[in-house]
Amino acid sequence: LFASLESDARLVRPANYPDTAPGQGYTILDAKGYRLLVGNLLGRVHMEPPLDSPFTAADRILAREEGKYDFAFFDFHAEATGEKTALAAYLDGRVSALYGTHTHVPTADTRVLPKGTGYVTDLGMTGPVNGILGTDAEAVLTKMRTHMPVRFTVADGPIEAQGVLFTLEDREPYRCLKAERVTF
């Protein structure tokens, strides 16, 4: 896994990890002639281990890569809704979209922020819908009841992919025009 983080430019790890961590916290990819900056940030509220500020990490990336991308997208993997919405307000107008992950539950706040950034607190989950966060329910219940180690397996049954479709301007300033929840 660590070798893939070092060798595959499409893979990113949290940008606010220490510089000694393998891989990179963001990448710039070409998509049909557009340059997409795609990054990941990890929240600090109720999360371990303590990391650099996601606000500072985003500022560093955007300053370092200024003029080298058309669209900027950040996945913000965080526990606290307040931390996610604070970062969204901070980056509004500076990134095309900020989307939260971690809770596996889609939130009902999909929107375009006042300065043109697409936002949602949590995209939701991709995986089996009949388990607990995609995992076999019985294994999770056993773990929670007994506190003993249990091997988790993927739940059986129908699968969904939850997310948000961001419609973006195709010219500068590359703002988000529309954000809508999708489920497949």
N, C-alpha and C positions, 0 to 999 in steps of 0.2 A: 504494500500500500504506500509506504513512504517513498519508494522509488517512483511510483506513478505520480505522486504529488510533485516530485522534482522534475520529471521528464515530460509530463503532459500539460501543455499551456492552457488547456480547457478546464483543468481542475483547479479549484481554489480552496483555501482553508481560511479561517477568520483572519482578517487583515490586522486585527489588534492583538494577535498572538505575538509572543516575543520573536524578534528577528531570527533567533536561533532555530525556530520551528521549521520543519521541512515544508517546502512549497511556497506558494505566493498567495497573498490575500486578495488579489484581483488580477484580471487579465483584460486585454483589449483584443477583441475578435472582429473579423470582417464578416459582414452579413449583407450580401447583395449590394456591395459598394458603400455601406455604412459602417462606421467604426463604433463598436459597442464596448463600453467599459462595463465589466460585470465584476462585482465585488461582494464579499461576505464580511459581515461584522457580527461579533458576538456581544450580547448584552452583559451587564455586570450586576444588575439587581437580581438577587436570589440565584446567582449562577456561580459556578466554580470552574476553574480557578480564577482568582482576581487578575484582570487583564488591563491593558492600556484602554483609555477612554475610546469608545466607538466614535464619539464626536471628533476627537483629535485625529484618529486614524482616517476618517472620511476626509477631513480637511487636508491632511497630508497627501492623500491619493489624488484628490481633485486638483490641488495646486501642482503636484508633480507632473500630472498628465494633461494639464490645461492645453487646449488646442490640438490634442492628439486623439480625441474621440468626438462622436456626434451625439450618442445617447449614453447615459450613465444609469445603471441599475444596481441597486444594493439589496441583497437579502440580509435582513436583520434578524438573527436567531437569538431571541430573547424571551425571558419569562414574563416580565412586567409590561402590561399594556401601556402604562404611563411612560416608561422608558422608550417604547416604540413610537408613541405619538410625539414625544419630545424630540426625538431624532428626526422624525418626519417634518415637524415644524422648522427645525434648524436647517434642514437640507432643502426645504421647499423652494423651488425655482432654480436650484443648483443641480438637481438630478432629475432624470426622466421619470423614474419610479423607485419607490422604496416599498418593499413587501416584507412583512413579518412571517416568521416561521417559529415553530417549537411546540405549540400546544396541540397540534393536529386537529384543531377545531376551527372551521371557517368562521370569521367574524363578519358582522353585518355593517361594517363601516367602509366599504369599498367606495372610493371617491377620488376626485381630482382636487388637490389642495389649492388655495387661492393664487399661488404664483406658478401653478402649472405642473406640479409633481403628482403622479399617480400614486395612490396609497391604499394599503389594507393592513390591518393589524396582524392578521394571520391568514395565509392562503388556504389552510386546511390540510388535508391528507390525501395521499395517493396510496391506496391499498385496500385490503378487505374491510368491509363496513360492519361485519357481524362480530368482530372481536373487540378487544380493548386496545385502541390505538394501533390496529392492524395485527395484533398478537392474539393467539389463542386465549380466549377468556378464562378457561379453567386454570391455565398455568399462572396467569396474573392473579387470579383470586387465591390460589394456593400460596403464592409468594406473599400476598398482603395479609392473609390469615395466619400464616405460620412463621413468616420472616426467615424462612429457610431458602437457600439457593435453589432456583428452578430454571430449567432450560426453557427459554421462550421459543415458540414456533409460530410461524405465520398462520393466521386464522384461515379457515375455509370459507367459501361462499363468494358472493358477488364482490367485485372490485370497483371502486370509483377513483377518479382523478379529479380533485378539487383545485381550483385556482382562480386567477383573475386575468382577464384579457385587457391589456392596456393599448389603446389606440393613440398613436403618437403622430405629431406633425412630421412631415417628411422634409422639412427645411428648418433652418435655424429660426428660433431658438430650441427646436426639438422638444417642445413641451408635450405633456400628456393632454389629449383632448377628451378622452373618455375612459372610464374604468368600469368594467362589468364582471360580476362573478360568473364563473362557468363551472359546470360539473359534467363529467363524462362517465 
